[in-house]
Amino acid sequence: MAAGPFRIALVTAPNMKTAERIAVDLVDNKLAACVNCVPGLISHYRWKGKRMRDREVLLVIKTRAPLFKRLEAAVKAVHPYDVPEIIGIPVLEGHAPYLQWLGAQTGR
């Protein structure tokens, strides 16, 4: 199976409660096949002219490319940040049975 139609989306959340809410929403609505919530992230960034340091949770989201815009809208609808991180990375290669499963678990 060609890997081109798949995406990894990276989203950061302020806490596990928010991360899990996003994860459940995406999986229940078939916008993602799987979401890993990775705690313990320390983010350093600039916001409104200040250097910031915050603890966050990283969501690693597996989806299909055609669903990315809907996934982005769903995340923005529940995310508490003014400008949430939502980044899509093309999947160039992958284990064919996993990619077949990923495709079967996401909506059309």
N, C-alpha and C positions, 0 to 999 in steps of 0.2 A: 504494500500500500504506500502510495506517495505521502511524504510527510508534510508537503507544502501547505495543505489546508488547515494545519493546526497551529495554535498559539499557546504560549505560556504568558499569563498575565501576572504582573507583580503589583501588589497593592499593600500599602502599609496602613495599619490601624493603631489607634491609641492604646488599646487594651484587648484582652482575650474575649471579653463579652462582645465587643463590636466586631472583632474578627470572626467569631463564630456565627454571629447574626448574618454577616455578609456571606460566609461560607454556606450556611444552611439555605439561605435564599437562592444563591446561585445554583446549588445542586438540586434543590427542590423544583426550580423552574427550568431545569435542564440547560442552563447557560454554561455550566461547567460539569465535567465528568468527575473531577476530584479537586479538592482545595486543601492544601497543607497550611496549617496555622503554626508558624514558627515563632515561639516567644523568645525573649531575651535580646532582641535587636536594640542596639544603641544607635540612634541617628543623629548626625551632626549636619546642620544646614543653616542657611540664612533665611530669615523670614522678617519682612518689614524692616530691613536694615539692621537686624540683630542676629548675632550668631546664637543658634539654639542647640540644645542637646536634650534629646528625649528618648525615653524607653518606648519601643513600639513592638508590634507583632507584624511579621511579614506573612502575607498570604501568597502562596504559590498556586496559581490557578491554571488548570489544564482545560482548554476549550478548543473549539473549531474557529477558524478565522472568520467565517461569515457571521458568527455570533458576537464578535468582539464589541461592536457598537452597542448592541443590546446589553451586554455584560457591563460595559462602561456606564450606561445609563442607570442600570440597576444598582451598581455600587454608589454612584453619585446620589441616588435617591435616599440612601440610608446612612451615608458616611458623614460623620460630624465635622470633618475638616472643610475649610473654605475651598482649598485646592488639594483634593486627595491625589496621591500618587497612583496612577493607573497606567501601566506601561505594558505594551504587547510586544512579545519577542517571537519571531517566527521559529517554528520547530523545523529544522533542516533534515534531521534524521531521527529515527526511533525504532524501537522493537515493534515489528509489524503487528503481533497479537495485541500489544498494549494500545497501539494507535487504532486498531479495529474496535477495541473495547471503548476507547475514548469517543470515537465517532458514534458508536451505538448508544452511548449514555447521554449524548447532547441532542437537543431538539433541532429541528430543521428550520 
